[in-house]
Amino acid sequence: MEQLSGIDATFLYLETPNAPMHIGGVSILDPRTPSGGRLGLDDLRRLMAARLHLSRTFRQRLVAVPLGLGRPYWIDDDAFDLAAHVERTRLPEPGGFRELAKLAAWEFAQPLDRARPLWHLLLVEGLERVPGAPPGSVALITRIHHAAIDGISGTEIMNALYDATPEPREVPPPEGAPEEAVPGKLELLRRTGGHVGAAGKALGRTVADTVGGALKGGAAWGLKRIKPPPFPFTAPRTRLNARVGKRRAWWAARLDIERVKEVKRRSGTTVNDVVLAICAGALRRYLLAKDELPAEPLVAMVPISIRTEEERGAMGNQVSAMLVSLATDEADPAARLARIRESALASKLYNQAIGARTLGDYGEVIPFGLAGVAARLYTRMNLAERHRPIFNLVITNVPGPQVPLYCGGARLLAHLGAAPIFDGMGLIMPVFSYAGTLSIAALTCPQMMPDVDVFAGYLEESLAELERA
């Protein structure tokens, strides 16, 4: 039994009926391998049943502290039912990517049941006309609550599901463990009381660290003559920064990662800088086409992992974040890339000065019940449209394996990501590299971006523009 960290709990109180807080994606699989031939529902359930013990996320559910006086706890689910977590459906004709994207968008809009472990796998058959996937391919649409994992621990769950060869590896059975009784209300309150006292002491220390880090950061920017990174609530307002609805729109583009690396080499930047520039170019094209490009540059929040080797395999989130100017006011793609690199460097300096774990430290000292009430009030009063955006969108880049993977003998052709949006931040772009391909997905609301497929097409055009520059 383990209490959620402050940053894990953040994804619970941010969750509303219009904003489910899960991450996941669409994995496209080709069963035509020597040991495969098919991947059906029974095959997938057998595979999962043998590997549930490889991640605690699969078997643990939440138990709440009475009156919301503290953060919830993870505990083993004694009524776990695998059939409720692994299900099957079929695409309607003609079985193309548009039909798959529409189904995925509907799935990503559905909240997970908090009475169960917070994950779901949907096996999708009928992929007859998906580009790059042979007829008979299948897809897995995954949803896992962000309170349980971040991008890096999500990759570890992916490793539990996939193998490096078509022949599934032998997985040792779980070691016996004593059963854990669900604690009563008094026991939960007793445990929470100790955390409350520690949180009070931590608040002063965290504020002092922030102020000291900000002063160090200011000195660093002055010495290096680097422009400071964007600050929260300074981003321009766009169509993406309003209250989110219940529906979702989702699409993805796949790019050759060698093209991205070549731009990196020729520009003297990093792969992440180039990825941000590709997204920035697509955003600029999209908003120009709508005659809505702000005079000020858009600001992206970019999560960064602070997970140590000792924390690999642990549940929850080990992330910080940096704000980066996307220089969308710059018409020249080479100059735009240079400005993005400068902004990313400044934000990294800021994180080093403040301390990468400070964001998580604040999560530890915020009262859970009060934060949940505040989040619901924020939505009910539509406050997202009454102030400047904290930032315009999120771009999250997770490096994946560069060798082929297999699920039950079926080869993974592509993994296309998804992650949550919320009031005031209506576009998230998960980026995932795998086996020579870089996928960039876009999840949004249809009222904000009704033509998300058009926007995804601009990603390829943005990369070509960078190559020419």
Rosetta blueprint (number, residue, H / E / L):
1 M L
2 E E
3 Q E
4 L L
5 S L
6 G H
7 I H
8 D H
9 A H
10 T H
11 F H
12 L H
13 Y H
14 L L
15 E L
16 T E
17 P L
18 N L
19 A E
20 P L
21 M L
22 H E
23 I E
24 G E
25 G E
26 V E
27 S E
28 I E
29 L E
30 D E
31 P L
32 R L
33 T L
34 P L
35 S L
36 G L
37 G L
38 R L
39 L L
40 G L
41 L H
42 D H
43 D H
44 L H
45 R H
46 R H
47 L H
48 M H
49 A H
50 A H
51 R H
52 L H
53 H H
54 L H
55 S L
56 R H
57 T H
58 F H
59 R L
60 Q E
61 R E
62 L E
63 V E
64 A L
65 V L
66 P H
67 L H
68 G H
69 L L
70 G L
71 R L
72 P L
73 Y E
74 W E
75 I E
76 D E
77 D L
78 D L
79 A L
80 F L
81 D L
82 L H
83 A H
84 A H
85 H L
86 V E
87 E E
88 R E
89 T E
90 R E
91 L L
92 P L
93 E L
94 P L
95 G L
96 G E
97 F H
98 R H
99 E H
100 L H
101 A H
102 K H
103 L H
104 A H
105 A H
106 W H
107 E H
108 F H
109 A L
110 Q L
111 P L
112 L L
113 D L
114 R L
115 A L
116 R L
117 P L
118 L L
119 W E
120 H E
121 L E
122 L E
123 L E
124 V E
125 E E
126 G E
127 L E
128 E L
129 R E
130 V L
131 P L
132 G L
133 A L
134 P L
135 P L
136 G L
137 S E
138 V E
139 A E
140 L E
141 I E
142 T E
143 R E
144 I E
145 H E
146 H L
147 A L
148 A L
149 I E
150 D L
151 G H
152 I H
153 S H
154 G H
155 T H
156 E H
157 I H
158 M H
159 N H
160 A H
161 L H
162 Y L
163 D E
164 A L
165 T L
166 P L
167 E L
168 P L
169 R L
170 E L
171 V L
172 P L
173 P L
174 P L
175 E L
176 G L
177 A L
178 P L
179 E L
180 E L
181 A L
182 V L
183 P L
184 G L
185 K H
186 L H
187 E H
188 L H
189 L H
190 R H
191 R H
192 T H
193 G H
194 G H
195 H H
196 V H
197 G H
198 A H
199 A H
200 G H
201 K H
202 A H
203 L H
204 G H
205 R H
206 T H
207 V H
208 A H
209 D H
210 T H
211 V H
212 G H
213 G H
214 A H
215 L H
216 K H
217 G H
218 G H
219 A H
220 A H
221 W H
222 G H
223 L H
224 K H
225 R L
226 I L
227 K L
228 P L
229 P L
230 P L
231 F L
232 P L
233 F L
234 T L
235 A L
236 P L
237 R L
238 T L
239 R L
240 L L
241 N L
242 A L
243 R L
244 V L
245 G L
246 K L
247 R L
248 R L
249 A E
250 W E
251 W E
252 A E
253 A E
254 R E
255 L E
256 D E
257 I H
258 E H
259 R H
260 V H
261 K H
262 E H
263 V H
264 K H
265 R H
266 R H
267 S H
268 G L
269 T L
270 T L
271 V H
272 N H
273 D H
274 V H
275 V H
276 L H
277 A H
278 I H
279 C H
280 A H
281 G H
282 A H
283 L H
284 R H
285 R H
286 Y H
287 L H
288 L H
289 A H
290 K L
291 D L
292 E L
293 L L
294 P L
295 A L
296 E L
297 P L
298 L L
299 V E
300 A E
301 M E
302 V E
303 P E
304 I E
305 S E
306 I L
307 R L
308 T L
309 E H
310 E H
311 E H
312 R L
313 G L
314 A L
315 M L
316 G E
317 N L
318 Q L
319 V E
320 S E
321 A E
322 M E
323 L E
324 V E
325 S E
326 L L
327 A L
328 T L
329 D L
330 E L
331 A L
332 D L
333 P H
334 A H
335 A H
336 R H
337 L H
338 A H
339 R H
340 I H
341 R H
342 E H
343 S H
344 A H
345 L H
346 A H
347 S H
348 K H
349 L H
350 Y H
351 N H
352 Q H
353 A H
354 I H
355 G L
356 A L
357 R L
358 T H
359 L H
360 G H
361 D H
362 Y H
363 G H
364 E H
365 V H
366 I L
367 P L
368 F H
369 G H
370 L H
371 A H
372 G H
373 V H
374 A H
375 A H
376 R H
377 L H
378 Y H
379 T H
380 R H
381 M L
382 N L
383 L H
384 A H
385 E H
386 R L
387 H L
388 R L
389 P L
390 I L
391 F L
392 N L
393 L E
394 V E
395 I E
396 T E
397 N E
398 V E
399 P E
400 G L
401 P L
402 Q L
403 V L
404 P L
405 L L
406 Y E
407 C E
408 G L
409 G L
410 A E
411 R E
412 L E
413 L E
414 A E
415 H E
416 L E
417 G E
418 A E
419 A L
420 P L
421 I L
422 F E
423 D L
424 G L
425 M E
426 G L
427 L E
428 I E
429 M E
430 P E
431 V E
432 F E
433 S E
434 Y E
435 A L
436 G L
437 T E
438 L E
439 S E
440 I E
441 A E
442 A E
443 L E
444 T E
445 C L
446 P L
447 Q L
448 M L
449 M L
450 P L
451 D L
452 V H
453 D H
454 V H
455 F H
456 A H
457 G H
458 Y H
459 L H
460 E H
461 E H
462 S H
463 L H
464 A H
465 E H
466 L H
467 E H
468 R H
469 A L
